[in-house]
Structures are given as structure tokens and as C-alpha cells.
Amino acid sequence: MHVVLGYEAERVRTAIELGALRGLVKQFHVNPDWHRENGLSVLAAGEALAGSRFALLVGDHIFDPTALRALLASEARTGESLLGIDRRPAAREIADEATRVRLDGHRVVAIGKQLTPYVADWFDYSRLTGETPWEH
């Protein structure tokens, strides 16, 4: 398991170390720009993840695990990233904080917090294929 740390890094690391399953191998990475976009955290672990499939989970988002299992079971082409989105209407205070996506059919064509118009909120779990989806 790769964990990218940012805000309160040592406190989070300690909580993970104390609460993780016995024997679970953990590798920690630090994102010094944690106060910026979530996608930068992937870059902090980029070398360790290069060439492998992984699931990106944001620690403060709660979701139904069956949705993640379905996403992980989905087929992806080489170089393709899959993104779970929530199309349900959200309360304004949640929608204002959410990362939004714009779609063209089933393809994500834009992601951003200030995106308008948008069709769904990024639900903050995605299965990626080892190709870093963000330029740096």
C-alpha cells in the first residue's frame, strides 16, 4: 500500500501504522504541495507506481466499497485511466467543494473544482493504469 502524506503527515502516518492490518506493507510518500490539487499526490508516489495499476483513494471521502470493486473489475485499455463519478444531485455546500467532471459520452474531457458546466462530481476513487494522468 502506498500512502501519500501531506497535512499533519506524521500524525496521519502514526494513525496508519497503528491501525493497519498486521503484515500490510506500507510505503509512505510526502506531497509538499498538499494544499494544492489532489492530483499532485499521485506525482509524489509516481516513481513507485510507474508501470503498475493502482487505485487512487482520497482519505477523507466515504463511499460504498461495492463501487470500488466494480471499478477495479472494469477493463481498461493500455494507457487508459478509469474514474468513478457520482451523478446524483448534491447539496450546494457539497457541490461547491467537489471536484467536477465534464463528459463527452463516457469520456472525461475536463476535471476541475471551478468547472462549469459539469455533469458529475468526481467521487475521488479511480483506477489508474500506471500512466501518470497529470502533466507535471
C-alpha positions, 0 to 999 in steps of 0.5 A, spaced: 500 500 500 502 506 498 500 512 502 501 519 500 502 524 506 501 531 506 497 535 512 499 533 519 503 527 515 506 524 521 500 524 525 496 521 519 502 516 518 502 514 526 494 513 525 496 508 519 501 504 522 497 503 528 491 501 525 493 497 519 492 490 518 498 486 521 503 484 515 500 490 510 506 493 507 506 500 507 510 505 503 509 512 505 510 518 500 510 526 502 506 531 497 509 538 499 504 541 495 498 538 499 494 544 499 494 544 492 490 539 487 489 532 489 492 530 483 499 532 485 499 526 490 499 521 485 506 525 482 509 524 489 508 516 489 509 516 481 516 513 481 513 507 485 507 506 481 510 507 474 508 501 470 503 498 475 495 499 476 493 502 482 487 505 485 487 512 487 483 513 494 482 520 497 482 519 505 477 523 507 471 521 502 466 515 504 463 511 499 460 504 498 466 499 497 461 495 492 463 501 487 470 500 488 470 493 486 466 494 480 471 499 478 477 495 479 473 489 475 472 494 469 477 493 463 481 498 461 485 499 455 493 500 455 494 507 457 487 508 459 485 511 466 478 509 469 474 514 474 468 513 478 463 519 478 457 520 482 451 523 478 446 524 483 444 531 485 448 534 491 447 539 496 450 546 494 455 546 500 457 539 497 457 541 490 461 547 491 467 543 494 467 537 489 471 536 484 467 536 477 467 532 471 465 534 464 463 528 459 463 527 452 459 520 452 463 516 457 469 520 456 472 525 461 474 531 457 475 536 463 476 535 471 476 541 475 473 544 482 471 551 478 468 547 472 462 549 469 458 546 466 459 539 469 455 533 469 458 529 475 462 530 481 468 526 481 467 521 487 475 521 488 476 513 487 479 511 480 483 506 477 489 508 474 493 504 469 500 506 471 500 512 466 501 518 470 494 522 468 497 529 470 502 533 466 507 535 471 
